[in-house]
């Protein structure tokens, strides 16, 4: 994965736990920030440190548009999206080789 790769990502506190949706151009760096609780707010308070879903885009504008779409969906829809590609809620960061 390139250093600059616009994407939308979903972090979770555990299987069917709290869900955080964000957008970034550097998923490895953002995972590190979440995992080490460097980002204040909801994600830090709810310990959403497991990468359970991500989608890559060609531009940040497309990624931001998708982020807004996902945030406007209800929780059950988001859970179905995650489970359609990651039914065990595995931490995909491990599979991508990201480190703490």
C-alpha positions in Angstrom: 0.0 0.0 0.0 1.4 3.4 -0.9 2.0 6.1 1.7 -0.7 8.3 0.1 -3.7 6.2 -0.6 -7.1 7.8 0.1 -9.4 5.5 2.0 -12.4 5.1 4.3 -11.9 2.8 7.2 -13.9 1.4 10.0 -12.4 0.7 13.4 -14.2 -1.3 16.1 -13.8 -2.0 19.8 -14.5 -5.7 19.2 -17.0 -8.0 17.4 -20.2 -5.9 17.1 -18.8 -3.4 19.5 -18.4 0.3 19.1 -17.8 1.4 15.5 -15.7 4.4 14.3 -15.7 5.5 10.7 -12.9 7.8 9.4 -11.1 8.9 6.2 -7.3 9.1 5.7 -4.6 9.2 3.1 -2.3 7.0 5.2 -4.0 4.0 6.7 -0.9 2.6 8.4 -0.2 5.9 10.2 -3.9 6.3 11.2 -4.0 2.7 12.5 -0.9 3.5 14.6 -2.6 6.6 16.0 -5.8 4.7 16.9 -4.0 1.7 18.3 -1.9 3.9 20.6 -4.8 6.1 21.5 -3.3 9.3 20.1 -6.6 10.6 18.7 -8.8 12.3 21.3 -12.5 11.8 21.1 -14.9 9.0 20.5 -12.3 6.6 19.2 -10.1 7.0 22.3 -12.9 6.8 24.8 -14.4 3.7 23.2 -11.1 2.0 22.5 -11.9 1.4 18.8 -8.5 0.0 17.8 -9.4 -3.0 15.5 -9.4 -2.3 11.7 -12.4 -4.2 10.5 -13.1 -2.7 7.1 -11.5 -0.3 4.6 -12.1 0.9 1.0 -9.5 2.5 -1.2 -10.2 5.4 -3.5 -8.3 7.4 -6.2 -9.0 10.8 -4.6 -9.7 12.2 -1.2 -12.9 13.8 -2.5 -14.3 10.3 -3.4 -13.2 8.9 0.0 -14.8 11.8 1.9 -18.0 11.3 -0.1 -18.0 7.6 0.8 -17.3 8.4 4.5 -20.4 10.7 4.6 -22.5 7.9 3.0 -21.4 5.4 5.6 -21.9 7.7 8.5 -25.5 8.4 7.4 -26.3 4.7 7.4 -27.9 2.9 10.5 -25.8 0.6 12.7 -27.3 -2.6 11.4 -26.3 -1.6 7.8 -22.8 -0.9 8.9 -22.5 -4.3 10.7 -23.8 -6.0 7.5 -21.2 -4.2 5.5 -18.4 -5.3 7.8 -19.6 -8.9 8.0 -20.0 -9.1 4.2 -16.2 -9.2 3.9 -15.0 -9.8 7.4 -17.5 -12.0 9.2 -15.1 -12.8 12.1 -14.3 -9.1 12.6 -10.6 -9.9 12.2 -8.1 -7.1 12.7 -7.2 -6.4 9.1 -4.2 -4.3 10.2 -2.4 -7.5 11.2 -3.0 -9.0 7.7 -1.7 -5.7 6.1 1.5 -5.9 8.2 0.8 -2.8 10.3 2.5 -2.7 13.6 1.6 -1.1 16.9 
